[in-house]
């Protein structure tokens, strides 16, 4: 079994880990170039055959920027 520990108070940043909100924003923009940062879109899901709901990733990620 693998353990994941969350340690606060800047431990991650003081150890030069790219875990800031700015790093996350840059990651999203570089990996999802279709994100429109100036338009608010509330993503609508589409029903899958198994009963689950699928959302367009770019539209979901776009919500982080508004």
PyMOL Python script that loads the backbone (N, CA, C, O; Angstrom):
from pymol import cmd

cmd.read_pdbstr("""\
ATOM      1  N   UNK A   1       0.846  -1.174   0.000  1.00  0.00           N
ATOM      2  CA  UNK A   1       0.000   0.000   0.000  1.00  0.00           C
ATOM      3  C   UNK A   1       0.895   1.241   0.000  1.00  0.00           C
ATOM      4  O   UNK A   1       1.932   1.275   0.662  1.00  0.00           O
ATOM      5  N   UNK A   2       0.480   2.244  -0.744  1.00  0.00           N
ATOM      6  CA  UNK A   2       1.223   3.492  -0.831  1.00  0.00           C
ATOM      7  C   UNK A   2       0.525   4.549   0.010  1.00  0.00           C
ATOM      8  O   UNK A   2      -0.702   4.644  -0.001  1.00  0.00           O
ATOM      9  N   UNK A   3       1.286   5.328   0.725  1.00  0.00           N
ATOM     10  CA  UNK A   3       0.735   6.408   1.546  1.00  0.00           C
ATOM     11  C   UNK A   3       1.011   7.745   0.886  1.00  0.00           C
ATOM     12  O   UNK A   3       2.083   7.961   0.320  1.00  0.00           O
ATOM     13  N   UNK A   4       0.051   8.629   0.960  1.00  0.00           N
ATOM     14  CA  UNK A   4       0.210   9.986   0.465  1.00  0.00           C
ATOM     15  C   UNK A   4       0.030  10.919   1.646  1.00  0.00           C
ATOM     16  O   UNK A   4      -1.003  10.891   2.315  1.00  0.00           O
ATOM     17  N   UNK A   5       1.020  11.734   1.899  1.00  0.00           N
ATOM     18  CA  UNK A   5       0.969  12.669   3.018  1.00  0.00           C
ATOM     19  C   UNK A   5       0.892  14.092   2.490  1.00  0.00           C
ATOM     20  O   UNK A   5       1.678  14.481   1.626  1.00  0.00           O
ATOM     21  N   UNK A   6      -0.047  14.863   3.004  1.00  0.00           N
ATOM     22  CA  UNK A   6      -0.153  16.283   2.687  1.00  0.00           C
ATOM     23  C   UNK A   6       0.439  17.047   3.863  1.00  0.00           C
ATOM     24  O   UNK A   6      -0.026  16.929   4.997  1.00  0.00           O
ATOM     25  N   UNK A   7       1.459  17.824   3.577  1.00  0.00           N
ATOM     26  CA  UNK A   7       2.110  18.598   4.627  1.00  0.00           C
ATOM     27  C   UNK A   7       1.979  20.066   4.253  1.00  0.00           C
ATOM     28  O   UNK A   7       2.392  20.469   3.166  1.00  0.00           O
ATOM     29  N   UNK A   8       1.412  20.860   5.138  1.00  0.00           N
ATOM     30  CA  UNK A   8       1.152  22.265   4.839  1.00  0.00           C
ATOM     31  C   UNK A   8       2.286  23.171   5.257  1.00  0.00           C
ATOM     32  O   UNK A   8       3.402  22.720   5.514  1.00  0.00           O
ATOM     33  N   UNK A   9       1.990  24.443   5.321  1.00  0.00           N
ATOM     34  CA  UNK A   9       2.920  25.483   5.756  1.00  0.00           C
ATOM     35  C   UNK A   9       4.120  25.664   4.843  1.00  0.00           C
ATOM     36  O   UNK A   9       5.199  26.026   5.311  1.00  0.00           O
ATOM     37  N   UNK A  10       3.952  25.419   3.542  1.00  0.00           N
ATOM     38  CA  UNK A  10       5.014  25.709   2.596  1.00  0.00           C
ATOM     39  C   UNK A  10       6.078  24.649   2.460  1.00  0.00           C
ATOM     40  O   UNK A  10       7.092  24.886   1.805  1.00  0.00           O
ATOM     41  N   UNK A  11       5.885  23.488   3.055  1.00  0.00           N
ATOM     42  CA  UNK A  11       6.881  22.417   2.962  1.00  0.00           C
ATOM     43  C   UNK A  11       7.198  22.096   1.506  1.00  0.00           C
ATOM     44  O   UNK A  11       8.364  21.973   1.131  1.00  0.00           O
ATOM     45  N   UNK A  12       6.150  21.962   0.682  1.00  0.00           N
ATOM     46  CA  UNK A  12       6.345  21.610  -0.720  1.00  0.00           C
ATOM     47  C   UNK A  12       7.102  22.697  -1.477  1.00  0.00           C
ATOM     48  O   UNK A  12       8.026  22.399  -2.234  1.00  0.00           O
ATOM     49  N   UNK A  13       6.718  23.940  -1.278  1.00  0.00           N
ATOM     50  CA  UNK A  13       7.379  25.036  -1.999  1.00  0.00           C
ATOM     51  C   UNK A  13       8.810  25.244  -1.528  1.00  0.00           C
ATOM     52  O   UNK A  13       9.680  25.590  -2.327  1.00  0.00           O
ATOM     53  N   UNK A  14       9.063  25.037  -0.242  1.00  0.00           N
ATOM     54  CA  UNK A  14      10.434  25.208   0.251  1.00  0.00           C
ATOM     55  C   UNK A  14      11.359  24.101  -0.244  1.00  0.00           C
ATOM     56  O   UNK A  14      12.581  24.223  -0.165  1.00  0.00           O
ATOM     57  N   UNK A  15      10.767  23.018  -0.756  1.00  0.00           N
ATOM     58  CA  UNK A  15      11.562  21.935  -1.329  1.00  0.00           C
ATOM     59  C   UNK A  15      11.499  21.958  -2.858  1.00  0.00           C
ATOM     60  O   UNK A  15      11.743  20.952  -3.524  1.00  0.00           O
ATOM     61  N   UNK A  16      11.165  23.139  -3.394  1.00  0.00           N
ATOM     62  CA  UNK A  16      11.177  23.411  -4.840  1.00  0.00           C
ATOM     63  C   UNK A  16      10.249  22.510  -5.639  1.00  0.00           C
ATOM     64  O   UNK A  16      10.535  22.202  -6.796  1.00  0.00           O
ATOM     65  N   UNK A  17       9.141  22.081  -5.040  1.00  0.00           N
ATOM     66  CA  UNK A  17       8.143  21.315  -5.777  1.00  0.00           C
ATOM     67  C   UNK A  17       7.202  22.292  -6.465  1.00  0.00           C
ATOM     68  O   UNK A  17       6.827  23.308  -5.879  1.00  0.00           O
ATOM     69  N   UNK A  18       6.822  22.001  -7.679  1.00  0.00           N
ATOM     70  CA  UNK A  18       5.955  22.885  -8.450  1.00  0.00           C
ATOM     71  C   UNK A  18       4.499  22.596  -8.100  1.00  0.00           C
ATOM     72  O   UNK A  18       3.781  21.934  -8.848  1.00  0.00           O
ATOM     73  N   UNK A  19       4.083  23.110  -6.944  1.00  0.00           N
ATOM     74  CA  UNK A  19       2.745  22.826  -6.449  1.00  0.00           C
ATOM     75  C   UNK A  19       1.928  24.087  -6.172  1.00  0.00           C
ATOM     76  O   UNK A  19       0.883  24.017  -5.525  1.00  0.00           O
ATOM     77  N   UNK A  20       2.388  25.226  -6.651  1.00  0.00           N
ATOM     78  CA  UNK A  20       1.636  26.465  -6.420  1.00  0.00           C
ATOM     79  C   UNK A  20       0.453  26.542  -7.384  1.00  0.00           C
ATOM     80  O   UNK A  20       0.405  25.815  -8.377  1.00  0.00           O
ATOM     81  N   UNK A  21      -0.496  27.421  -7.086  1.00  0.00           N
ATOM     82  CA  UNK A  21      -1.623  27.621  -7.986  1.00  0.00           C
ATOM     83  C   UNK A  21      -1.144  28.104  -9.351  1.00  0.00           C
ATOM     84  O   UNK A  21      -1.716  27.727 -10.374  1.00  0.00           O
ATOM     85  N   UNK A  22      -0.111  28.924  -9.378  1.00  0.00           N
ATOM     86  CA  UNK A  22       0.443  29.409 -10.637  1.00  0.00           C
ATOM     87  C   UNK A  22       1.009  28.250 -11.455  1.00  0.00           C
ATOM     88  O   UNK A  22       0.827  28.215 -12.672  1.00  0.00           O
ATOM     89  N   UNK A  23       1.689  27.305 -10.816  1.00  0.00           N
ATOM     90  CA  UNK A  23       2.211  26.131 -11.521  1.00  0.00           C
ATOM     91  C   UNK A  23       1.066  25.311 -12.113  1.00  0.00           C
ATOM     92  O   UNK A  23       1.156  24.830 -13.243  1.00  0.00           O
ATOM     93  N   UNK A  24      -0.011  25.155 -11.340  1.00  0.00           N
ATOM     94  CA  UNK A  24      -1.169  24.406 -11.823  1.00  0.00           C
ATOM     95  C   UNK A  24      -1.801  25.114 -13.013  1.00  0.00           C
ATOM     96  O   UNK A  24      -2.188  24.469 -13.987  1.00  0.00           O
ATOM     97  N   UNK A  25      -1.908  26.433 -12.940  1.00  0.00           N
ATOM     98  CA  UNK A  25      -2.466  27.223 -14.039  1.00  0.00           C
ATOM     99  C   UNK A  25      -1.628  27.062 -15.304  1.00  0.00           C
ATOM    100  O   UNK A  25      -2.168  26.860 -16.392  1.00  0.00           O
ATOM    101  N   UNK A  26      -0.304  27.153 -15.156  1.00  0.00           N
ATOM    102  CA  UNK A  26       0.584  26.997 -16.306  1.00  0.00           C
ATOM    103  C   UNK A  26       0.494  25.596 -16.900  1.00  0.00           C
ATOM    104  O   UNK A  26       0.543  25.425 -18.118  1.00  0.00           O
ATOM    105  N   UNK A  27       0.361  24.594 -16.030  1.00  0.00           N
ATOM    106  CA  UNK A  27       0.204  23.215 -16.508  1.00  0.00           C
ATOM    107  C   UNK A  27      -1.065  23.085 -17.346  1.00  0.00           C
ATOM    108  O   UNK A  27      -1.035  22.518 -18.438  1.00  0.00           O
ATOM    109  N   UNK A  28      -2.175  23.607 -16.838  1.00  0.00           N
ATOM    110  CA  UNK A  28      -3.430  23.514 -17.586  1.00  0.00           C
ATOM    111  C   UNK A  28      -3.334  24.218 -18.931  1.00  0.00           C
ATOM    112  O   UNK A  28      -3.767  23.675 -19.947  1.00  0.00           O
ATOM    113  N   UNK A  29      -2.774  25.419 -18.947  1.00  0.00           N
ATOM    114  CA  UNK A  29      -2.678  26.174 -20.192  1.00  0.00           C
ATOM    115  C   UNK A  29      -1.759  25.503 -21.204  1.00  0.00           C
ATOM    116  O   UNK A  29      -2.023  25.555 -22.405  1.00  0.00           O
ATOM    117  N   UNK A  30      -0.686  24.877 -20.739  1.00  0.00           N
ATOM    118  CA  UNK A  30       0.238  24.239 -21.681  1.00  0.00           C
ATOM    119  C   UNK A  30      -0.291  22.900 -22.193  1.00  0.00           C
ATOM    120  O   UNK A  30       0.058  22.480 -23.296  1.00  0.00           O
ATOM    121  N   UNK A  31      -1.123  22.233 -21.409  1.00  0.00           N
ATOM    122  CA  UNK A  31      -1.637  20.925 -21.813  1.00  0.00           C
ATOM    123  C   UNK A  31      -3.039  20.972 -22.414  1.00  0.00           C
ATOM    124  O   UNK A  31      -3.512  19.986 -22.979  1.00  0.00           O
ATOM    125  N   UNK A  32      -3.693  22.113 -22.288  1.00  0.00           N
ATOM    126  CA  UNK A  32      -5.049  22.280 -22.823  1.00  0.00           C
ATOM    127  C   UNK A  32      -5.141  23.661 -23.474  1.00  0.00           C
ATOM    128  O   UNK A  32      -5.743  24.575 -22.910  1.00  0.00           O
ATOM    129  N   UNK A  33      -4.544  23.813 -24.664  1.00  0.00           N
ATOM    130  CA  UNK A  33      -4.485  25.136 -25.304  1.00  0.00           C
ATOM    131  C   UNK A  33      -5.849  25.681 -25.740  1.00  0.00           C
ATOM    132  O   UNK A  33      -5.948  26.857 -26.089  1.00  0.00           O
ATOM    133  N   UNK A  34      -6.895  24.860 -25.730  1.00  0.00           N
ATOM    134  CA  UNK A  34      -8.213  25.333 -26.152  1.00  0.00           C
ATOM    135  C   UNK A  34      -8.984  26.040 -25.051  1.00  0.00           C
ATOM    136  O   UNK A  34     -10.104  26.497 -25.276  1.00  0.00           O
ATOM    137  N   UNK A  35      -8.400  26.137 -23.869  1.00  0.00           N
ATOM    138  CA  UNK A  35      -9.076  26.818 -22.772  1.00  0.00           C
ATOM    139  C   UNK A  35      -9.197  28.308 -23.091  1.00  0.00           C
ATOM    140  O   UNK A  35      -8.220  28.965 -23.452  1.00  0.00           O
ATOM    141  N   UNK A  36     -10.417  28.823 -22.950  1.00  0.00           N
ATOM    142  CA  UNK A  36     -10.660  30.259 -23.147  1.00  0.00           C
ATOM    143  C   UNK A  36     -10.780  30.869 -21.755  1.00  0.00           C
ATOM    144  O   UNK A  36     -11.724  30.576 -21.022  1.00  0.00           O
ATOM    145  N   UNK A  37      -9.826  31.715 -21.394  1.00  0.00           N
ATOM    146  CA  UNK A  37      -9.772  32.237 -20.032  1.00  0.00           C
ATOM    147  C   UNK A  37     -10.721  33.405 -19.791  1.00  0.00           C
ATOM    148  O   UNK A  37     -10.948  33.775 -18.639  1.00  0.00           O
ATOM    149  N   UNK A  38     -11.276  33.991 -20.838  1.00  0.00           N
ATOM    150  CA  UNK A  38     -12.097  35.184 -20.648  1.00  0.00           C
ATOM    151  C   UNK A  38     -13.597  34.915 -20.800  1.00  0.00           C
ATOM    152  O   UNK A  38     -14.389  35.857 -20.837  1.00  0.00           O
ATOM    153  N   UNK A  39     -13.994  33.655 -20.888  1.00  0.00           N
ATOM    154  CA  UNK A  39     -15.396  33.304 -21.076  1.00  0.00           C
ATOM    155  C   UNK A  39     -15.796  32.291 -20.013  1.00  0.00           C
ATOM    156  O   UNK A  39     -15.127  31.274 -19.825  1.00  0.00           O
ATOM    157  N   UNK A  40     -16.894  32.580 -19.320  1.00  0.00           N
ATOM    158  CA  UNK A  40     -17.394  31.635 -18.321  1.00  0.00           C
ATOM    159  C   UNK A  40     -18.320  30.641 -19.004  1.00  0.00           C
ATOM    160  O   UNK A  40     -19.342  31.016 -19.577  1.00  0.00           O
ATOM    161  N   UNK A  41     -17.952  29.385 -18.937  1.00  0.00           N
ATOM    162  CA  UNK A  41     -18.779  28.319 -19.487  1.00  0.00           C
ATOM    163  C   UNK A  41     -19.083  27.350 -18.352  1.00  0.00           C
ATOM    164  O   UNK A  41     -18.174  26.856 -17.685  1.00  0.00           O
ATOM    165  N   UNK A  42     -20.346  27.088 -18.141  1.00  0.00           N
ATOM    166  CA  UNK A  42     -20.747  26.064 -17.183  1.00  0.00           C
ATOM    167  C   UNK A  42     -20.878  24.775 -17.988  1.00  0.00           C
ATOM    168  O   UNK A  42     -21.783  24.642 -18.811  1.00  0.00           O
ATOM    169  N   UNK A  43     -19.975  23.829 -17.749  1.00  0.00           N
ATOM    170  CA  UNK A  43     -19.992  22.621 -18.584  1.00  0.00           C
ATOM    171  C   UNK A  43     -21.243  21.782 -18.366  1.00  0.00           C
ATOM    172  O   UNK A  43     -21.705  21.603 -17.239  1.00  0.00           O
ATOM    173  N   UNK A  44     -21.779  21.273 -19.469  1.00  0.00           N
ATOM    174  CA  UNK A  44     -22.917  20.376 -19.401  1.00  0.00           C
ATOM    175  C   UNK A  44     -22.416  18.968 -19.697  1.00  0.00           C
ATOM    176  O   UNK A  44     -21.612  18.757 -20.605  1.00  0.00           O
ATOM    177  N   UNK A  45     -22.892  18.035 -18.933  1.00  0.00           N
ATOM    178  CA  UNK A  45     -22.474  16.662 -19.123  1.00  0.00           C
ATOM    179  C   UNK A  45     -23.349  15.946 -20.140  1.00  0.00           C
ATOM    180  O   UNK A  45     -24.487  16.337 -20.400  1.00  0.00           O
ATOM    181  N   UNK A  46     -22.788  14.891 -20.706  1.00  0.00           N
ATOM    182  CA  UNK A  46     -23.569  14.042 -21.603  1.00  0.00           C
ATOM    183  C   UNK A  46     -23.638  12.652 -20.979  1.00  0.00           C
ATOM    184  O   UNK A  46     -22.656  12.152 -20.430  1.00  0.00           O
ATOM    185  N   UNK A  47     -24.799  12.048 -21.072  1.00  0.00           N
ATOM    186  CA  UNK A  47     -25.046  10.748 -20.453  1.00  0.00           C
ATOM    187  C   UNK A  47     -24.327   9.651 -21.241  1.00  0.00           C
ATOM    188  O   UNK A  47     -24.416   9.582 -22.467  1.00  0.00           O
ATOM    189  N   UNK A  48     -23.627   8.811 -20.517  1.00  0.00           N
ATOM    190  CA  UNK A  48     -22.946   7.660 -21.111  1.00  0.00           C
ATOM    191  C   UNK A  48     -23.871   6.440 -21.062  1.00  0.00           C
ATOM    192  O   UNK A  48     -24.796   6.395 -20.251  1.00  0.00           O
ATOM    193  N   UNK A  49     -23.622   5.458 -21.922  1.00  0.00           N
ATOM    194  CA  UNK A  49     -24.478   4.261 -21.931  1.00  0.00           C
ATOM    195  C   UNK A  49     -24.543   3.537 -20.587  1.00  0.00           C
ATOM    196  O   UNK A  49     -25.552   2.905 -20.277  1.00  0.00           O
ATOM    197  N   UNK A  50     -23.483   3.622 -19.791  1.00  0.00           N
ATOM    198  CA  UNK A  50     -23.472   2.922 -18.500  1.00  0.00           C
ATOM    199  C   UNK A  50     -24.121   3.745 -17.383  1.00  0.00           C
ATOM    200  O   UNK A  50     -24.113   3.325 -16.225  1.00  0.00           O
ATOM    201  N   UNK A  51     -24.680   4.907 -17.718  1.00  0.00           N
ATOM    202  CA  UNK A  51     -25.345   5.744 -16.735  1.00  0.00           C
ATOM    203  C   UNK A  51     -24.472   6.837 -16.151  1.00  0.00           C
ATOM    204  O   UNK A  51     -24.967   7.691 -15.415  1.00  0.00           O
ATOM    205  N   UNK A  52     -23.178   6.830 -16.464  1.00  0.00           N
ATOM    206  CA  UNK A  52     -22.269   7.868 -15.991  1.00  0.00           C
ATOM    207  C   UNK A  52     -22.450   9.152 -16.781  1.00  0.00           C
ATOM    208  O   UNK A  52     -23.206   9.193 -17.752  1.00  0.00           O
ATOM    209  N   UNK A  53     -21.768  10.174 -16.372  1.00  0.00           N
ATOM    210  CA  UNK A  53     -21.830  11.462 -17.063  1.00  0.00           C
ATOM    211  C   UNK A  53     -20.424  11.841 -17.513  1.00  0.00           C
ATOM    212  O   UNK A  53     -19.466  11.725 -16.748  1.00  0.00           O
ATOM    213  N   UNK A  54     -20.309  12.294 -18.756  1.00  0.00           N
ATOM    214  CA  UNK A  54     -19.021  12.716 -19.321  1.00  0.00           C
ATOM    215  C   UNK A  54     -19.040  14.232 -19.508  1.00  0.00           C
ATOM    216  O   UNK A  54     -20.021  14.799 -19.989  1.00  0.00           O
ATOM    217  N   UNK A  55     -17.931  14.881 -19.118  1.00  0.00           N
ATOM    218  CA  UNK A  55     -17.775  16.320 -19.303  1.00  0.00           C
ATOM    219  C   UNK A  55     -16.573  16.586 -20.197  1.00  0.00           C
ATOM    220  O   UNK A  55     -15.575  15.870 -20.126  1.00  0.00           O
ATOM    221  N   UNK A  56     -16.663  17.610 -21.035  1.00  0.00           N
ATOM    222  CA  UNK A  56     -15.537  18.042 -21.855  1.00  0.00           C
ATOM    223  C   UNK A  56     -14.477  18.620 -20.925  1.00  0.00           C
ATOM    224  O   UNK A  56     -14.735  19.591 -20.214  1.00  0.00           O
ATOM    225  N   UNK A  57     -13.288  18.028 -20.927  1.00  0.00           N
ATOM    226  CA  UNK A  57     -12.229  18.444 -19.990  1.00  0.00           C
ATOM    227  C   UNK A  57     -11.871  19.915 -20.125  1.00  0.00           C
ATOM    228  O   UNK A  57     -11.713  20.600 -19.114  1.00  0.00           O
ATOM    229  N   UNK A  58     -11.739  20.415 -21.338  1.00  0.00           N
ATOM    230  CA  UNK A  58     -11.343  21.813 -21.525  1.00  0.00           C
ATOM    231  C   UNK A  58     -12.367  22.755 -20.903  1.00  0.00           C
ATOM    232  O   UNK A  58     -11.993  23.778 -20.328  1.00  0.00           O
ATOM    233  N   UNK A  59     -13.640  22.431 -21.007  1.00  0.00           N
ATOM    234  CA  UNK A  59     -14.674  23.296 -20.427  1.00  0.00           C
ATOM    235  C   UNK A  59     -14.652  23.230 -18.903  1.00  0.00           C
ATOM    236  O   UNK A  59     -14.909  24.227 -18.229  1.00  0.00           O
ATOM    237  N   UNK A  60     -14.344  22.055 -18.367  1.00  0.00           N
ATOM    238  CA  UNK A  60     -14.235  21.929 -16.911  1.00  0.00           C
ATOM    239  C   UNK A  60     -13.025  22.714 -16.421  1.00  0.00           C
ATOM    240  O   UNK A  60     -13.129  23.452 -15.441  1.00  0.00           O
ATOM    241  N   UNK A  61     -11.879  22.568 -17.083  1.00  0.00           N
ATOM    242  CA  UNK A  61     -10.669  23.274 -16.676  1.00  0.00           C
ATOM    243  C   UNK A  61     -10.829  24.780 -16.810  1.00  0.00           C
ATOM    244  O   UNK A  61     -10.251  25.543 -16.035  1.00  0.00           O
ATOM    245  N   UNK A  62     -11.613  25.207 -17.791  1.00  0.00           N
ATOM    246  CA  UNK A  62     -11.825  26.627 -18.007  1.00  0.00           C
ATOM    247  C   UNK A  62     -12.474  27.281 -16.779  1.00  0.00           C
ATOM    248  O   UNK A  62     -12.253  28.464 -16.522  1.00  0.00           O
ATOM    249  N   UNK A  63     -13.262  26.529 -16.031  1.00  0.00           N
ATOM    250  CA  UNK A  63     -13.910  27.070 -14.835  1.00  0.00           C
ATOM    251  C   UNK A  63     -12.898  27.528 -13.802  1.00  0.00           C
ATOM    252  O   UNK A  63     -13.225  28.372 -12.968  1.00  0.00           O
ATOM    253  N   UNK A  64     -11.674  27.000 -13.829  1.00  0.00           N
ATOM    254  CA  UNK A  64     -10.647  27.382 -12.865  1.00  0.00           C
ATOM    255  C   UNK A  64     -10.140  28.810 -13.087  1.00  0.00           C
ATOM    256  O   UNK A  64      -9.554  29.402 -12.181  1.00  0.00           O
ATOM    257  N   UNK A  65     -10.357  29.365 -14.277  1.00  0.00           N
ATOM    258  CA  UNK A  65      -9.766  30.650 -14.634  1.00  0.00           C
ATOM    259  C   UNK A  65     -10.698  31.826 -14.466  1.00  0.00           C
ATOM    260  O   UNK A  65     -10.248  32.970 -14.539  1.00  0.00           O
ATOM    261  N   UNK A  66     -11.952  31.600 -14.248  1.00  0.00           N
ATOM    262  CA  UNK A  66     -12.907  32.700 -14.129  1.00  0.00           C
ATOM    263  C   UNK A  66     -13.167  32.974 -12.664  1.00  0.00           C
ATOM    264  O   UNK A  66     -13.946  33.868 -12.332  1.00  0.00           O
TER     265      UNK A  66
END
""", "prot")
cmd.dss("prot")
cmd.show_as("cartoon", "prot")
cmd.util.cbc("prot")
cmd.orient("prot")
